[in-house]
Amino acid sequence: MRYEAIGKDLFIKNRAKLKARLKPNSVVVVCSNDVMPTNADGTMPFRQNSNMLYLSGIDQEESVLVIAPDFPDPKFREVLFVRETNEHIAVWEGHKYTQEEATETSGIQTVIWTDKFENTFNTMLAEIENIYLYQNEHIRNATEVETRTDRFSKWCHATYPNYEYERLAPIIYDLRNVKEKREIELMQTACNITEKAFRKVLGLTKPGVWEYEIEAEFLYEFAKNRSKGFAYTPILGGGANACVLHYIENKDQLKDGDVMLLDVGAEYANYNADMTRSIPVNGRFTKRQREVYDAVLRVKKEATAMLTPGNRIPEYHKEVGKIMSSELIGLGLIDKTDIANENPEWPAYKKYFMHGTSHHIGLDVHDVASIYTEFKEGMVFTVEPGIYIPEEGLGIRLEDDEVITKDGTFNLMRNIPIEADEIESIMNA
């Protein structure tokens, strides 16, 4: 892999936490992701299934993890199946895990070639009562593509209909919510890489530069620092483009007097950064731009202070809405009459701040969790308020990644410039 070895200790610990949550005489099966096709014989870059990575560290297609803590023979309590390589594969695709390498990566002693899966699994099920399978239960999941996990689930239910089936998602989501120290270190690396690229971009941004040129600079810096690239499709919008929440064309030329919104982050070892900054194209904010910028920054700081154990996203975002409403009144965008007459289901502030304040982040950018889950120490959230004024061609959003601690929060992006004066100083150095 391009990234440095994560270390098997993390995955051994993650599996131990999972085993403690299972019913007696159970088996868990987790599949790798597919290599997705494009057209003809083309394929997309491979991205490992987050649960497979979380539990094994194996970052390769055609892999299967089986965990059966109560199986009579200890060597079958954890079994990893990986694709057997050969000279042809080595020539055309490159190196694949040997069985010894898979053990060193995952800490799993029993590694078997994937073509032996069905026979081995059938043998194991003779001692099993419950089968835990994964289904994507993320509330934003809207994919129509059938995954390897989906296909396996269909096959398993059809082949072994008389077993008790259990949902893996609620358990694995709960475990993944709270990050281990090693996971936070990997996320910090992703944020550090993002910082390097952003500082470089600050020195390159000026009127006449194209949005896609800024995108190219980010990608260059990410790849140079052992990242596979963007954690998500970057949003780099100048002027009115910044008011389009998911603007990803990045096709226009930056203009003097505009503010550019940069929502971009690096991935590292499959862990993600998610940063947003808003910078003046010519290096200086106008008075109005600075007023809006400072308002967003104040909301962000107050929102961050509310990331405390025991809080929850619905209550948290409602309180942020009150703070944003006050700021929008100060900016002359809404007034107290608007608030008095607002629809509680769509408060007045949502005309200019229409998205959520925070989301979990980790192996997935919008990481797995219920919005009703209470905040806990070790969870990592984005904090990303914004104000979007299409009639002024101005959109400003500011975003950092924060770890909840017992004493407050720890900002993984603490070294990335965010104060307006610092932004201007760097751009005009």
C-alpha positions in Angstrom: 0.0 0.0 0.0 1.1 3.6 -0.5 0.6 4.5 3.1 2.8 3.3 5.9 1.8 0.1 7.8 -1.0 0.8 10.3 0.0 -2.0 12.6 -2.0 -5.1 13.5 -2.7 -4.2 17.1 -5.5 -1.8 16.1 -7.3 -4.6 14.2 -6.8 -7.2 17.0 -8.4 -4.8 19.4 -11.3 -3.9 17.1 -12.1 -7.6 16.6 -12.0 -8.2 20.4 -14.5 -5.4 20.9 -16.8 -6.9 18.3 -16.6 -10.4 19.8 -17.7 -9.1 23.1 -20.9 -7.9 21.6 -22.0 -11.1 19.8 -24.5 -13.8 20.9 -23.0 -17.2 21.8 -22.3 -19.6 19.0 -22.2 -16.9 16.3 -20.3 -16.2 13.2 -19.6 -12.8 11.5 -18.9 -12.6 7.8 -17.5 -9.4 6.3 -16.7 -9.1 2.6 -14.3 -6.7 0.7 -15.7 -4.3 -1.8 -15.8 -5.0 -5.5 -13.5 -3.5 -8.1 -16.1 -1.4 -9.8 -16.2 -1.2 -13.7 -16.4 1.9 -15.8 -16.7 0.9 -19.5 -15.1 -1.7 -21.8 -12.3 -3.2 -19.7 -11.9 -0.2 -17.4 -12.2 -0.1 -13.7 -12.4 2.5 -11.0 -9.7 2.7 -8.3 -10.3 0.2 -5.6 -11.7 1.4 -2.2 -11.9 -1.2 0.5 -15.0 -1.9 2.5 -14.7 0.2 5.7 -15.8 -2.6 8.0 -13.2 -5.0 6.4 -10.5 -2.4 6.9 -11.6 -1.7 10.5 -11.5 -5.3 11.5 -8.6 -6.7 9.6 -6.5 -3.9 7.9 -6.7 -5.9 4.7 -6.8 -3.5 1.8 -7.4 -5.8 -1.2 -10.3 -7.0 -3.3 -11.8 -10.6 -3.1 -11.2 -10.9 0.6 -13.5 -12.3 3.2 -13.2 -12.2 7.0 -15.0 -14.8 9.2 -15.1 -14.5 13.0 -16.5 -17.3 15.1 -15.4 -16.7 18.8 -16.9 -19.9 20.2 -15.8 -22.4 17.5 -14.4 -25.5 19.1 -11.1 -25.4 17.1 -9.2 -22.2 18.0 -7.7 -21.9 14.6 -11.1 -21.3 13.0 -12.2 -18.6 15.5 -10.7 -16.0 13.1 -10.3 -16.9 9.5 -9.1 -14.6 6.7 -9.6 -15.5 3.1 -7.5 -13.7 0.5 -7.1 -14.0 -3.2 -4.4 -16.5 -4.3 -1.9 -14.8 -6.5 0.1 -16.3 -9.4 2.7 -15.2 -12.0 0.0 -13.9 -14.4 -1.6 -11.7 -11.7 1.8 -10.5 -10.6 2.7 -9.4 -14.1 -0.6 -7.6 -14.9 -1.8 -6.3 -11.5 1.3 -6.4 -9.2 1.9 -7.9 -5.8 -0.9 -9.4 -3.7 -0.9 -10.4 -0.1 0.9 -13.6 0.7 -0.6 -15.6 3.5 2.2 -14.5 5.8 1.8 -10.9 4.9 -2.0 -11.1 5.5 -1.2 -12.5 9.0 1.3 -9.7 9.7 -1.2 -7.0 8.6 -4.2 -8.3 10.4 -3.0 -10.4 13.3 -5.1 -13.3 12.1 -3.2 -16.6 12.2 -5.4 -18.6 9.9 -5.3 -17.3 6.3 -6.8 -19.4 3.5 -7.2 -18.7 -0.2 -10.6 -17.4 -1.2 -11.4 -20.3 -3.5 -11.6 -22.5 -0.3 -14.2 -20.2 1.3 -17.4 -22.2 0.7 -16.1 -25.5 1.9 -14.5 -24.0 5.0 -17.6 -21.9 5.8 -19.9 -24.9 5.4 -17.7 -26.8 7.9 -17.8 -24.0 10.4 -21.5 -23.6 10.3 -22.0 -27.1 11.7 -21.1 -25.6 15.1 -22.9 -22.2 14.6 -26.4 -20.9 15.5 -26.4 -17.3 14.6 -25.0 -15.6 11.4 -24.2 -11.9 11.6 -24.3 -10.2 8.1 -23.8 -6.6 7.2 -26.2 -4.4 5.3 -25.5 -0.7 4.6 -27.9 1.0 7.0 -26.4 4.5 6.7 -29.3 7.0 6.6 -27.9 8.7 3.4 -27.4 5.4 1.6 -29.1 5.7 -1.8 -27.1 3.4 -4.0 -28.7 1.2 -6.6 -25.6 -0.9 -7.2 -25.6 -4.4 -5.8 -22.4 -4.9 -3.8 -20.3 -8.0 -3.0 -21.8 -7.8 0.5 -25.3 -7.7 -0.9 -24.6 -10.7 -3.2 -23.1 -12.7 -0.3 -26.1 -12.0 1.9 -28.5 -13.3 -0.8 -26.4 -16.4 -1.3 -26.1 -17.1 2.4 -29.8 -16.8 3.1 -30.6 -19.0 0.2 -28.0 -21.6 1.0 -28.5 -21.7 4.8 -32.1 -20.7 5.4 -32.5 -22.4 8.8 -30.0 -20.3 10.7 -30.8 -17.3 12.9 -29.6 -14.1 11.1 -28.5 -11.0 13.0 -27.8 -7.4 11.9 -24.1 -6.5 12.1 -24.6 -2.8 11.3 -25.8 -1.6 14.7 -22.9 -3.2 16.5 -20.1 -2.2 14.0 -21.5 1.3 13.7 -21.5 1.7 17.5 -17.9 0.4 17.7 -16.7 2.6 14.9 -18.2 5.8 16.5 -15.5 6.0 19.1 -12.0 6.1 17.6 -9.0 4.4 19.0 -5.8 6.4 19.5 -4.2 4.9 16.4 -7.2 5.9 14.3 -7.0 9.5 15.4 -3.3 9.4 14.5 -4.2 8.4 11.0 -6.9 11.1 10.8 -4.3 13.6 12.0 -2.0 12.5 9.2 -4.8 13.1 6.7 -5.4 16.6 8.2 -1.7 17.4 8.1 -1.5 16.5 4.4 -4.6 18.7 3.8 -2.8 21.5 5.6 0.3 21.3 3.4 -1.9 21.5 0.3 -4.0 24.4 1.6 -1.0 26.5 2.5 0.4 25.9 -1.0 -2.9 26.9 -2.6 -3.0 30.1 -0.5 0.1 31.3 -2.3 -1.2 30.3 -5.8 -4.7 31.7 -5.7 -5.3 35.0 -7.6 -7.6 36.4 -10.2 -7.5 34.5 -13.5 -6.6 31.2 -12.0 -9.1 28.4 -12.8 -10.9 26.4 -10.1 -9.6 23.2 -11.7 -6.0 24.4 -11.4 -6.6 24.7 -7.6 -8.0 21.2 -7.7 -4.9 20.0 -9.4 -2.6 21.5 -6.8 -4.4 19.8 -4.0 -4.2 16.4 -5.8 -0.5 16.8 -6.5 0.3 17.6 -2.9 -1.9 14.8 -1.6 -0.3 12.2 -3.8 3.2 13.5 -2.9 2.4 12.8 0.7 1.3 9.1 0.3 -2.4 9.8 0.0 -4.5 8.0 -2.6 -6.1 11.4 -3.3 -9.3 13.2 -2.3 -11.4 11.9 0.6 -14.4 13.0 -1.5 -15.0 14.9 -4.7 -13.7 18.4 -3.9 -15.8 21.5 -4.0 -13.8 24.5 -5.2 -16.2 27.3 -6.1 -15.5 31.0 -6.6 -18.2 33.7 -6.3 -21.7 32.4 -6.7 -20.5 28.8 -7.2 -19.9 28.8 -3.5 -23.6 29.0 -2.9 -24.1 25.6 -4.6 -23.6 23.1 -1.7 -22.4 20.3 -3.9 -20.7 22.2 -6.7 -18.1 19.8 -8.0 -17.6 21.0 -11.6 -14.7 23.2 -10.6 -14.7 24.6 -14.1 -14.7 28.4 -13.8 -12.1 31.1 -13.7 -11.6 33.0 -10.4 -12.5 36.6 -10.5 -11.1 39.7 -8.7 -13.3 40.6 -5.7 -14.8 37.1 -5.3 -14.4 34.7 -2.4 -13.6 31.0 -3.2 -15.0 28.2 -1.0 -12.7 25.2 -0.8 -14.3 22.1 0.7 -11.6 19.5 0.3 -9.7 16.8 2.3 -7.1 14.2 1.9 -7.5 10.5 2.8 -4.7 8.6 4.4 -4.8 4.8 5.0 -8.5 5.0 4.2 -9.1 7.5 7.0 -10.4 10.9 6.0 -10.0 14.7 6.5 -12.9 17.1 5.7 -11.9 20.8 5.6 -13.6 23.9 4.4 -12.1 27.3 4.0 -13.2 30.4 2.3 -10.6 32.8 0.9 -10.5 36.1 -1.0 -9.4 35.5 -4.6 -7.3 38.8 -4.6 -6.0 38.3 -1.1 -8.2 40.8 0.7 -11.8 40.5 2.0 -14.1 43.4 1.4 -15.8 44.9 4.4 -19.0 42.9 3.7 -17.2 39.7 3.0 -15.3 40.1 6.3 -18.5 40.7 8.2 -20.1 37.5 6.9 -16.8 35.6 7.4 -16.5 36.6 11.0 -20.1 35.7 11.6 -19.6 32.2 10.3 -16.4 31.9 12.4 -18.2 33.0 15.6 -21.0 30.4 15.0 -18.3 27.7 14.4 -16.5 28.5 17.6 -19.8 28.4 19.6 -20.9 25.2 17.9 -17.5 23.6 18.7 -18.0 24.4 22.4 -21.3 22.4 22.4 -19.6 19.2 21.2 -19.7 17.7 24.7 -20.4 14.2 25.9 -24.2 13.6 26.3 -25.3 16.0 23.7 -27.0 14.7 20.5 -27.1 16.1 16.9 -30.8 17.2 16.8 -30.5 19.2 20.0 -27.1 20.5 19.1 -28.1 21.7 15.7 -31.2 23.4 17.1 -29.0 25.4 19.4 -26.6 26.3 16.6 -29.6 27.5 14.6 -30.4 30.0 17.4 -26.8 31.3 17.2 -27.0 31.5 13.5 -30.3 33.4 13.6 -28.7 36.1 15.8 -25.8 36.4 13.4 -28.1 36.7 10.3 -30.1 39.5 12.1 -26.8 41.3 12.6 -26.0 40.9 8.9 -29.4 42.3 7.9 -30.4 39.1 6.2 -33.3 38.3 8.4 -35.1 40.2 11.1 -37.0 39.4 14.3 -40.3 39.4 12.4 -39.0 36.6 10.2 -38.2 34.6 13.2 -41.5 35.3 14.9 -43.4 34.0 11.8 -41.0 31.2 10.9 -42.2 27.6 10.2 -40.7 25.5 13.0 -40.0 22.8 10.5 -38.0 25.2 8.4 -36.7 28.1 10.5 -35.9 31.4 9.0 -32.2 30.9 9.3 -32.3 28.0 6.8 -32.8 30.4 4.0 -29.1 31.2 4.3 -27.8 28.1 6.3 -29.7 25.1 5.0 -27.5 22.1 5.9 -26.4 20.4 9.1 -23.7 21.7 11.4 -21.7 18.5 12.0 -21.4 14.9 11.0 -19.3 11.9 12.2 -16.1 11.4 10.3 -13.6 8.5 10.2 -13.2 5.6 7.7 -16.2 7.2 5.9 -16.4 10.9 5.4 -20.0 10.8 6.5 -19.2 8.2 9.0 -21.6 5.6 10.3 -23.8 6.6 13.3 -27.4 7.4 14.2 -28.0 11.1 14.6 -29.6 10.2 17.9 -26.4 8.7 19.3 -25.2 10.6 22.4 -21.8 12.2 21.9 -19.0 10.4 23.6 -15.3 10.9 24.3 -13.3 9.7 21.3 -15.9 10.5 18.7 -14.8 12.8 15.8 -17.1 15.4 14.2 -16.8 18.0 11.6 -18.0 21.5 12.5 -19.1 23.4 9.4 -21.5 26.3 9.6 -22.0 28.4 6.5 -23.8 31.4 5.2 -24.9 31.5 1.5 -26.1 34.7 -0.1 -26.8 34.0 -3.8 -28.0 37.6 -4.4 -24.6 38.8 -3.3 -22.6 36.0 -5.1 -21.1 35.1 -1.7 -20.9 31.8 0.1 -18.8 31.2 3.1 -18.4 27.9 5.0 -15.7 27.1 7.6 -15.0 23.5 8.7 -12.6 21.7 11.0 -12.5 18.1 12.3 -12.8 17.9 16.1 -12.2 15.0 18.6 -14.4 15.0 21.6 -12.4 14.7 24.8 -13.2 14.7 28.5 -12.1 18.3 28.7 -13.6 19.7 25.5 -12.5 19.1 22.0 -9.2 18.6 20.2 -9.0 20.2 16.8 -7.2 18.0 14.2 -7.0 21.0 11.9 -5.7 23.4 14.6 -2.7 24.3 12.4 -4.7 25.1 9.3 -5.1 28.9 9.0 -8.7 30.0 9.6 -8.6 33.5 11.1 -9.3 36.1 8.3 -6.2 38.1 9.2 -3.9 35.1 9.0 -5.5 34.1 5.6 -4.8 37.6 4.2 -1.3 37.7 5.7 -0.3 34.4 4.0 -1.9 35.3 0.7 0.0 38.7 0.6 3.3 37.5 1.9 
